Every structure is written in C-alpha cells, then in structure tokens.
Amino acid sequence: MAEVELQNLVKQFGKDVVAVKNLNMTVKNKEFLVLLGPSGCGKTTTLRSISGLEIPTKGKIILDGKDVTRLRASQRDIAFVFQLYALYPHMTTYKNMAFPLKTQKMPKNKIDEEVRKTAKMLQIDHILDRKPKHLAGGDMQRVALGRALVRRPKVFLLDEPIGTLDAAFREEMRTELKKLHVDAGATSIYVTHDQVEAMSMGDRIAVMNQGVLQQIDVPHEIYANPVNLFVANFIGSPGMNFVNCTAAKGDEGTFLVMEPDGAKLEISNKLKQTIVDGGEVDRQLVLGVRPEDVKVSFEKKEGYLETSVFVVETMGSFNIVDLKYGETIVKARVPASVRPELEKRAYINFDMDRVRLFDKETENTIMN
Amino acid sequence: MNSTKNLNTVNFNPMRDVNLVRWFVMPTIILLIAINIFPLLWSLILSFTQYSAKMRTEWGVNPEAIGVGNYLRLLGDPDIWTKFITTGKYVIMSVGGEMVLGFGLALLLQTKFKGRELISTLLVLPMTMSPVIVGLMWKLFMDPNWGMFNYVLGLGRIDWAQNPDINLYSIVIVDIWMWTPFVMLLSMAGLSAVPKSLYEAAEVDRASWWSKFINITLPTCYPLLLIALIFRVMEAFKIFDLPMGFVGRGTSAPPLLATQLYTETFLTWKTSYGAALGYIMLIIIIAITSVLIKYLNQAKQ
C-alpha cells in the first residue's frame, strides 16, 4: 500500500531555472504512472524530488500518508533505477544486488535467499559472479532492476531505464518491466520521453512540458482527448494534425470556415452544440485530427477540402500521406496499397466524431 | 617492391621524418647512457671488488675483484640491521602519515567552500621546495633555543634535530609536512573520478556515510592511492637530502640506509662497499614496488 501525492511542488535551480512549476498529482497505490515529456520538461527533476535526491524548493511530497518532503532518500522507502544503471563497478552482480539488503543488516542467509530468488525471476542467476564491466547493456539493466526489486520498496522510481538499449530489446524489456511491476505489486513511477513506451506501459500518463503538468489520464483518453495543442502533438506518431479555422453561424446552422481557402466544413451536431454553448462563434479555432481520422478521396467530393499530395511516407503496414492544404500539412494514414503520385489532387474530410477543437489563443481545447 | 627498397637504402635522406626523429632523440640517449646507465653498471662491477675512489688506480691492479665479499660483510654486520629497521620504521611512519593525511585533506577539499582553490594551492607549496631547503628551514624552525616550533606549541627546549632519541620522528614530521600534498593531489584526482550517480544509488540503497566511503570512495580511488603509495615508499626508503639538511652529517644523524651509504662512499671512501649497499637497497626497493605494482595491475583490471 503506497500512494504518492505531490502538492504544489516547485523545484528551482539557482535564481532563474524553474524546473518544476506548481505540480499537483496523486499516484495511486499499485499504479504504473508514466511521466512523459520532451527533454528538459522537468520529469526527471520531479522523479528525483520524489526519491529525495533533490529537495523541492516549495510544496509537499506525501508518501503513504506521511510527509517526506524533508527526508533524505535513505529515509524514504523507495528504489530508484538510474538511466545509466549506476551499478557499483567493483562489485559482482550478486554483491550489487545484496548491497541494499546488507545496509539494512539483514542476516546473510536471508540476503542470499532474496538475491537468488530475484536473480532467477530476472533471469540473471547465471551472471551473479560477474562484474558490471563484463555485462551486456541489457544484463546491466536487469541487474539495476534486480537491485531495486530485491528490497521490495514501497515505490519504484525508474528514470528512462531502457532508453539506452537497442530498439528490438527495448520492446522486449517493455513487456518485461510491466510484468515485473504487476508481480512486485508496488507503485511505479516511470520517466520517459518516448510516447510509445508511455502508451504501451502506463496505467496512466502524466504529460509535462516546461515544468508544468499538462494532462494526467489513462493512455487512450490522452490520445483521443488531449487537453491542449502540446499534448495533442506530442502524443501519437505522427502527432495530431492542426488546421486553423473559424466557427461561423449561417442559415443552415453552425459550420467551420477553414483557412486559408475559406472552404466550409460541416460538423457534427455535438460539435455545433459545443461551439454554441461555449460562445465560440466567430472565434479563431484550431481543428485537431489524428492521421487515421482523415478521410482521403482522389475524386472530387462535395464538402471535402481540396489538397495536393506532398510526400508519401512508407511505414510498412500502412502509409502516411502528407497533404498540402494551403501552407498547412495534413498527415493522413492510408492503407499500404495506396501510394499516390506527388502533386496529385486529393480531397479530404475528417471523422467529425473524433476531431478536437482548440482555442487558437489559449491553445487549450474548447471541448470537455 | 624495388622502388621502396631504393627509398630506404640508396636515397638516404637525413631530413626525412623518421631520421629527424632519430636526430632529436640521440642527444638524450647518449646523455642517459653516459650519466645513468654506465655508472649503474660500473657501480655494479665495483660492488664485487675492493676499491676506493680516493686511492690511486693503476689499471689491472686496482680495483681488486673479491667476488661477493662486500655483500657478505654487509649482511654480516649487525649495525646494518639496525639501519634497515630504522629505515623501515621511517618509511612506515612517514608514508602512513602522508597517506592518511593526504587522503583526508582531499576528502575535506571535496566540499565546496569559498577559497577552496587558494587553500589547495597553498597546501601544495611544500612539495615544490627542495628537500635540503626544507630540512634547513625546519632545522631553524625546530631550534631548541629560538625556534618557533617549541615556542608556539609551548614545549620548552626540546632539541628536535640533534637529540638522537627523537630526531627520527622529527624527520618523519617534516617529511609528512612536505609530501602529504603529493598524496592529496593524487587523491583529489581519484575522488573527482567517482561518478555522482554511484553516491545517489548508495543513498537510495540506504547506505551510511561509512558504507559509502568503504564501498564506493575507497575502491574507486584505490588505484591512484596505490600509485601514490608506490612513489612515496620508493622515495622514503632512499631519503637522504632531507635529514642531511635537517641534522647534518654529525654522529647524531639517525641511522638511515641512505645516510649510511653516503658515509661509506664519501666520508670513509669505501667506494665498493658503498656500491654493494646501494645494490642491496635497489633490490629491496624493486621487491617492494613489484609487489605493489602487482596489486595495482589487479586493481586496474
């Protein structure tokens, strides 16, 4: 049972650098929370503050109902997996894993039992007497995990633990890490800049940018209903498409006037309602749409926007077609068999149940 | 095939890179042979003879070969064993003190405080002085009549330099004063190489300060500490100039091996006997350092 609560957390370095700005967040018991954001967004600083390796400038950190803000890392029951492993170089795998138990003065036979059990679970029992220097990257990562797992802490903090592994192995480790988390039954906080990792592993994702928490929610919600332009673009590969537009009200009801060519775009009743209720008529908006929600036709169709094919990116199982609409690029996901020639006319429309509308000025969504 | 042969043999060009390198290295090699390698071998030959540099020499008459006679006489002399023990005591005390103090100072200088650079620089100064000068300076410093040392510490009139019961320890103090910075410098280099993340990992693993020191700091600094130890043992074992400046060559000088070597060779002019003693010291130093170097290689691996 361990819940982590951050209250108005602020971490400042020197006078000018504010790494984390007023962060409020609760990580539930046994949850796998992913802190996601571009580099320099404050996610690692947040993690280090939770661990006690950094002392926050302001705010509180509550671990399991207890205020630990001023406690040192050694006084909090947490384990930290470092990005570059930080294994003790002169100790063997066995000693590395035994170290956190030894500092707790656990009896020798008990230590032995725990280390061997954990090593077996991580499939590193054959390299117990090797030093880190003689280990491959993946094995080093497993040892680092083993050192964290062996003491069964309340909270696991992982700082981009698989960022340095090669791609194929990273995929394997993703599954393994998630399984370990479930088996260990502890709360995990996982920092990464890789949105694929975040989507595939997180129970919930907290997206950060420039020290500010943008959105915290389950992966599919973050994907489908991003709260602002940053989250919409950061999540997804490629990210969400944005087209500038203005909401207008005519005789036949509310519609969108698309920039730059002023084409009218019919929208769903639900969107009409949102626009009218929100008082967004005649306001500058941004329409956001996922590549898979872009409908492409190579014949002229009523109510579709006219674009031209700019680039075709072959992805294997599908293709991404970059369509030029004025100066805006709209990326559409099409079947692998569709490979239009460049400069070809294409007509697009969007799945209106799935588009998101954002306010151009505030960059926040106007939908709930 | 033919053309390369021509280049190498027929067209010898003294200005080619390879040849230029040889010209530059040659003077050093000649000098080394003349003042280092030749005397080394010549003294080895002398150590198996009976010879005094002061005596008139006619080639073929003097030096007179006496085999291992010098060595046997040396090792049979009960006095020489006292000197070995004294030298050993000296090495252990001074090098031990230097290692502990030097590493300790380096640890203290890890904390960032104002004037840290200035203090490190000042601490290194003793090392940059000539040992004879250091000896002479401390002789004045520790003078029983008007020296500052006794006065500041309020110790009365202790004769640090000339009292044969204590002057060995005085020299140990001076040696520590002079060479602690050397150990400190190497330790600082070692300490700066310890990755910060290891300390963080140990902090998360709930290690105590002592445990971090034993498990992270010491093992990481160990190779550099060994290098410092090797240098210091070598130097301390053959210490001569410092006691020479500090005590002088009177009878009260502490019975150290190198002092004895000097006495035999240049005061009583038993040159070949001195050469034999020199070789015995060389063998001991090589033995000690090769053991230490073995540990060093293990640590590096």
Boltz contact constraints between the chains, C-beta under 6 A:
constraints:
  - contact:
      token1: [A, 53]
      token2: [B, 200]
      max_distance: 6.0
  - contact:
      token1: [A, 73]
      token2: [B, 203]
      max_distance: 6.0
  - contact:
      token1: [A, 73]
      token2: [B, 204]
      max_distance: 6.0
  - contact:
      token1: [A, 74]
      token2: [B, 203]
      max_distance: 6.0
  - contact:
      token1: [A, 74]
      token2: [B, 206]
      max_distance: 6.0
  - contact:
      token1: [A, 80]
      token2: [B, 204]
      max_distance: 6.0
  - contact:
      token1: [A, 82]
      token2: [B, 197]
      max_distance: 6.0
  - contact:
      token1: [A, 86]
      token2: [B, 197]
      max_distance: 6.0
  - contact:
      token1: [A, 86]
      token2: [B, 198]
      max_distance: 6.0
  - contact:
      token1: [A, 86]
      token2: [B, 201]
      max_distance: 6.0
  - contact:
      token1: [A, 90]
      token2: [B, 219]
      max_distance: 6.0
  - contact:
      token1: [A, 99]
      token2: [B, 205]
      max_distance: 6.0
  - contact:
      token1: [A, 100]
      token2: [B, 205]
      max_distance: 6.0
  - contact:
      token1: [A, 103]
      token2: [B, 205]
      max_distance: 6.0
  - contact:
      token1: [A, 103]
      token2: [B, 206]
      max_distance: 6.0
  - contact:
      token1: [A, 103]
      token2: [B, 207]
      max_distance: 6.0
  - contact:
      token1: [A, 103]
      token2: [B, 211]
      max_distance: 6.0
